[in-house]
Amino acid sequence: MTGSRIALLALLLCCLGLVAGAVGGQSGAADTTARVELGGPATATPGETVTIRVNVTTTRPLYAAQFGLAFDETALTPTAVNRGSFLSGDARSVLIANDTRPGTASYGETRVGTDTGVNGNGTLATVSVEVAEAAAGESVALELRDVKLVTPETEAVTTSTGNLTIEVNGSSGGSDSGSDDGDGGSGGGGGGGQLGGASQGEVSIANLSLLNTTVTTDGTAVTRVDLTNLDPASGRITLTLTANGSAVAERTLSVGAATDRTVFLRHRFSRPGTYALRVNDDRAGVVRVTAATTPTAEPTDAGTPTPTPTPTDPSSAGSDAGSDANTTSPPSGSQSPTAGDGAGFGVGSVVVALAVLLIRHGRD
């Protein structure tokens, strides 16, 4: 190995341990604000593949960038992450990270062979996701995480973010014309073409099925509910999901006259255990919840790995009623996003380190 290559490797190791801290100290400058936001369709259909654009606007030249994207893994399946034209428009660039996992996607890119950055606006990358049948009739949120932008001088750029919510159309064959809320129906008495004062149709549960009988604490249990209304007038039904006898979610839905409708109830358990799920008086199934496996963390600046949390006692199969079970809640793994949290998003040090190396040696 040549002395030059040894020097490069030594510099890379130093950057991995030290640059992130140095950059963080400079990120508070008032004139370094940029914005990264998601762009995409406002609506989608189950089974459709949609493209999400990750757009950037900046007045400061950028040399490298990274982001993570979080969403409900039962609603969206990532299929591809592709490079945009912003960083590579007038120079070559290399991908530092390009990864998809259930509920997440991560991306990192840096320019090479040039000392200059690029400013203005454009698309950093695009993420393709397939909409699941289980998302029919739901609002699906996508949230940016761990966004980092770096200048040619390896200074971090303070960044604001904008997220995206996609409204998924109801499944084919069912009627979604009515409101899902108890208060928000249009027309007299809840819609579906029913005249004010007319009697409401009787909606009943035709079938229940628990789609996943084993989940982890960072996953979501999904129950499919098939509804039917045989009457010539639209009707409404309130569905109450219980876990071990305690209510964890409640929704009121409308079903059009003489039609069927399928909905999906989701619940995320924060504690391991075994939970018997019921919808109203009908048994949905039993789900076993295990503790999520925490990936091995990169060492901190002090060289100490982040410890893996100890799983709680699986025998405590309480109701867990404090967690949100509504299907319009934020996606699995995306609550209270902050820079740097979430598995699969820890590529910031690598991006910054390689940016430093490539600036110095890009023309060698």
C-alpha positions in Angstrom: 0.0 0.0 0.0 1.5 3.4 -1.0 2.1 6.2 1.5 -0.5 8.3 -0.3 -3.2 5.6 0.1 -2.3 5.1 3.8 -2.6 8.9 4.3 -6.0 8.8 2.7 -7.2 6.0 4.9 -5.9 7.8 8.0 -7.7 10.9 6.9 -10.9 9.0 6.4 -10.8 7.5 9.9 -10.2 10.9 11.4 -13.1 12.4 9.5 -15.4 9.6 10.5 -14.7 10.3 14.2 -14.3 14.1 14.2 -15.9 15.9 11.3 -19.5 15.4 12.4 -18.8 17.1 15.7 -16.9 20.0 14.0 -19.7 20.4 11.5 -22.3 20.5 14.2 -20.6 23.4 15.9 -20.9 25.5 12.7 -24.5 24.7 11.8 -26.1 27.5 13.7 -25.0 30.3 11.3 -28.0 32.5 10.5 -27.2 32.6 6.7 -27.0 28.8 6.1 -30.7 27.9 5.8 -31.8 25.6 3.1 -35.0 23.6 2.6 -35.6 20.0 1.7 -39.1 18.9 1.0 -41.1 16.0 -0.4 -43.1 16.3 -3.6 -45.5 13.8 -5.0 -49.1 13.0 -5.8 -51.8 14.1 -3.3 -53.8 10.9 -4.0 -53.0 7.3 -5.0 -54.7 4.0 -5.6 -53.9 0.6 -3.9 -51.5 -1.3 -6.1 -50.1 1.8 -7.8 -46.4 2.7 -7.7 -45.9 6.4 -7.1 -42.7 8.5 -7.2 -41.7 10.8 -4.4 -39.4 13.6 -5.2 -36.9 14.9 -2.6 -36.4 18.5 -3.6 -33.9 21.0 -2.3 -33.6 24.8 -2.3 -30.4 26.5 -1.1 -28.6 29.7 -1.4 -25.3 28.1 -0.3 -23.3 25.8 -2.6 -23.7 22.2 -1.6 -21.2 19.4 -2.0 -22.8 16.5 -0.3 -26.3 15.5 1.0 -28.1 12.8 2.8 -31.6 12.0 4.0 -33.8 9.3 5.4 -37.4 8.7 4.6 -39.9 7.1 7.0 -43.4 5.8 6.4 -45.9 3.1 7.4 -44.5 -0.2 6.2 -47.9 -1.8 6.0 -49.1 1.0 3.7 -46.1 1.6 1.4 -43.4 -0.7 0.1 -40.2 1.0 -1.2 -39.1 -0.3 -4.6 -36.3 2.0 -5.7 -34.2 5.1 -4.8 -32.8 6.9 -7.7 -30.3 9.8 -8.1 -31.6 13.2 -8.9 -29.8 15.8 -11.1 -29.1 18.5 -8.5 -25.6 17.5 -7.3 -24.6 15.8 -10.5 -25.9 18.4 -13.0 -22.5 20.0 -13.8 -20.1 17.4 -12.3 -19.8 13.7 -11.4 -21.2 12.4 -8.2 -21.1 9.1 -6.3 -23.7 7.5 -4.1 -22.6 7.0 -0.5 -25.9 5.3 0.6 -28.8 3.9 -1.4 -30.9 1.6 0.8 -34.5 0.5 1.3 -36.0 -1.4 4.2 -39.5 -2.0 5.4 -40.8 1.5 6.5 -37.6 3.3 5.5 -35.4 4.5 2.7 -32.0 6.2 3.0 -29.8 8.1 0.5 -26.4 9.8 0.4 -24.6 11.5 -2.4 -21.4 13.6 -2.9 -19.9 15.4 -5.8 -16.4 14.3 -7.1 -13.7 15.8 -9.3 -14.5 19.4 -8.5 -13.8 21.9 -5.7 -17.1 23.7 -6.2 -20.6 23.1 -4.9 -24.0 23.9 -6.5 -26.8 26.1 -5.3 -30.3 26.9 -6.4 -33.1 24.3 -6.5 -33.6 20.9 -7.9 -34.2 17.2 -7.1 -31.7 15.4 -4.9 -33.3 12.0 -5.5 -36.6 10.2 -6.1 -38.1 7.3 -4.1 -40.6 4.9 -5.7 -43.1 3.2 -3.4 -45.9 0.8 -4.0 -49.2 1.4 -2.3 -50.5 -1.6 -0.4 -54.1 -2.8 -0.5 -54.1 -2.4 3.3 -53.8 1.4 2.8 -57.2 1.7 1.0 -59.1 4.7 2.3 -56.3 5.9 4.5 -54.0 8.9 4.8 -50.4 7.8 4.6 -47.6 10.2 5.9 -44.0 10.3 4.6 -41.5 12.0 6.8 -37.9 13.2 6.2 -35.3 12.3 8.8 -31.7 12.9 9.5 -31.3 15.4 6.6 -27.7 16.7 6.3 -26.4 19.2 3.7 -22.7 20.0 3.4 -20.7 22.7 1.7 -17.4 22.3 -0.1 -15.8 23.6 3.0 -17.4 20.8 5.0 -19.7 23.2 6.8 -23.2 21.9 7.7 -26.1 23.8 6.3 -29.0 24.5 8.7 -32.0 22.9 6.9 -35.8 23.0 7.3 -37.9 20.1 5.9 -41.4 19.6 4.4 -43.2 16.3 4.5 -46.0 14.7 2.4 -49.3 13.0 3.1 -51.0 10.9 0.4 -54.7 10.1 0.5 -55.2 6.6 -0.7 -58.5 5.9 -2.6 -60.8 3.2 -1.3 -60.5 -0.4 -2.7 -62.3 -1.2 -5.9 -65.8 -2.5 -5.5 -66.5 -0.7 -2.3 -68.2 2.7 -1.7 -66.0 5.4 -0.1 -68.3 8.3 -0.9 -69.3 8.8 2.7 -67.2 10.4 5.4 -65.1 8.3 7.8 -65.8 10.7 10.6 -68.7 10.8 12.9 -69.3 14.5 12.3 -68.2 15.2 8.7 -70.7 13.6 6.4 -72.0 15.5 3.4 -75.6 15.7 2.6 -78.4 14.6 4.9 -77.5 11.9 7.5 -74.2 10.7 6.1 -74.3 10.8 2.3 -74.5 8.0 -0.2 -77.5 9.8 -2.0 -79.8 9.2 0.9 -82.5 11.7 1.4 -82.7 13.6 4.7 -85.0 11.9 7.1 -84.9 8.5 5.4 -84.0 5.4 7.4 -80.4 4.3 7.5 -79.2 1.0 6.2 -77.9 -1.6 8.5 -74.2 -2.2 8.1 -72.7 -5.4 9.5 -69.3 -7.1 9.6 -69.2 -9.8 7.0 -65.7 -11.1 7.7 -62.6 -10.4 9.9 -59.0 -11.4 9.4 -55.8 -10.6 11.2 -53.2 -10.1 8.5 -50.1 -10.6 10.7 -50.1 -12.8 13.8 -46.5 -11.9 14.8 -45.1 -8.4 14.9 -42.3 -6.5 16.7 -42.7 -3.4 18.8 -41.7 -1.2 15.8 -44.3 -2.9 13.6 -48.0 -2.7 13.1 -50.7 -5.3 13.6 -53.3 -5.0 10.7 -56.9 -6.3 10.9 -59.0 -6.5 7.7 -62.7 -5.8 8.2 -65.1 -6.6 5.4 -68.4 -4.6 5.8 -71.7 -5.1 4.0 -74.9 -3.1 3.7 -77.8 -5.0 2.0 -80.3 -2.2 2.5 -81.3 0.3 -0.2 -80.1 3.2 2.0 -76.6 4.1 3.1 -75.7 3.3 6.7 -73.0 3.8 9.3 -71.2 1.5 11.7 -68.8 2.2 14.6 -65.9 -0.3 14.8 -64.1 -0.7 18.2 -60.8 -2.6 18.2 -59.9 -4.1 21.6 -56.7 -5.8 22.8 -57.2 -8.2 25.7 -60.5 -6.6 26.4 -59.5 -3.0 26.4 -60.4 -0.6 23.6 -57.4 0.7 21.6 -59.2 2.3 18.6 -62.6 3.3 17.4 -63.7 4.4 14.0 -67.1 5.4 12.5 -67.6 4.6 8.8 -70.3 4.9 6.2 -71.2 2.2 3.6 -73.2 3.1 0.6 -76.6 1.5 -0.2 -76.4 -2.1 -1.3 -72.6 -2.2 -1.3 -69.7 -3.7 0.4 -66.6 -2.0 1.8 -63.3 -3.2 3.2 -61.3 -1.2 5.7 -58.1 -1.9 7.7 -57.6 -1.3 11.4 -54.0 -0.8 12.5 -52.4 -0.8 15.9 -48.8 -0.5 17.0 -48.0 -2.1 20.3 -45.2 -0.6 22.4 -44.8 -3.6 24.7 -44.0 -7.2 24.0 -46.7 -9.8 24.8 -49.7 -11.7 23.5 -52.8 -9.8 22.6 -56.3 -11.1 21.7 -57.9 -8.7 19.2 -61.6 -8.3 18.7 -63.6 -5.9 16.6 -66.9 -5.1 18.3 -68.1 -8.6 19.4 -66.2 -10.6 16.8 -62.9 -12.3 17.3 -60.1 -11.0 14.9 -57.3 -13.2 16.1 -54.3 -13.3 18.5 -51.1 -11.4 17.8 -47.7 -12.1 19.4 -45.6 -9.0 19.9 -41.8 -9.4 20.4 -39.2 -6.7 21.2 -37.7 -5.1 18.1 -34.1 -5.8 17.4 -31.9 -2.8 17.7 -29.2 -2.6 15.1 -25.6 -2.3 16.3 -24.9 1.4 16.5 -21.8 3.1 15.3 -19.4 4.2 18.0 -19.9 7.7 19.4 -17.2 10.3 19.4 -16.0 8.8 22.7 -15.7 5.4 21.1 -18.5 3.8 23.2 -21.2 1.8 21.3 -24.8 2.6 22.0 -26.2 -0.2 24.2 -29.1 -2.4 23.0 -32.2 -1.8 25.1 -33.3 -4.7 27.3 -36.7 -6.1 26.2 -39.5 -5.8 28.7 -41.3 -8.8 30.1 -43.5 -10.4 27.4 -45.9 -11.6 30.0 -47.3 -8.1 30.6 -50.0 -8.4 28.0 -51.9 -5.3 29.0 -54.2 -3.3 26.9 -51.6 -0.8 25.8 -54.5 1.5 25.2 -52.2 4.6 25.4 -50.7 4.1 22.0 -52.4 5.4 18.9 -54.2 2.8 16.8 -56.1 5.0 14.4 -55.2 4.3 10.8 -54.5 7.9 10.1 -51.8 8.1 12.7 -48.1 8.9 11.7 -46.4 5.9 10.0 -44.7 3.2 11.9 -41.2 4.2 12.9 -41.8 7.9 12.3 -43.1 9.4 15.5 -41.4 12.7 16.6 -38.7 12.5 14.0 -35.5 14.2 15.0 -32.2 14.5 13.2 -30.2 11.4 13.6 -32.8 8.9 14.9 -34.1 5.9 13.1 -32.3 2.8 11.8 -30.6 3.1 8.5 -30.1 6.8 8.6 -26.6 7.0 10.1 -24.6 7.9 6.9 -23.9 11.5 7.8 -20.3 11.0 8.9 -19.5 9.0 5.8 -20.9 11.7 3.5 -18.9 14.4 5.2 -15.8 12.4 5.4 -15.8 11.4 1.7 -16.7 14.9 0.7 -13.5 16.1 2.5 -11.4 13.4 0.8 -12.8 14.0 -2.7 -12.4 17.7 -2.5 -8.7 17.3 -1.7 -8.0 14.4 -4.1 -10.7 14.5 -6.7 -8.3 15.4 -9.4 -5.6 13.0 -8.6 
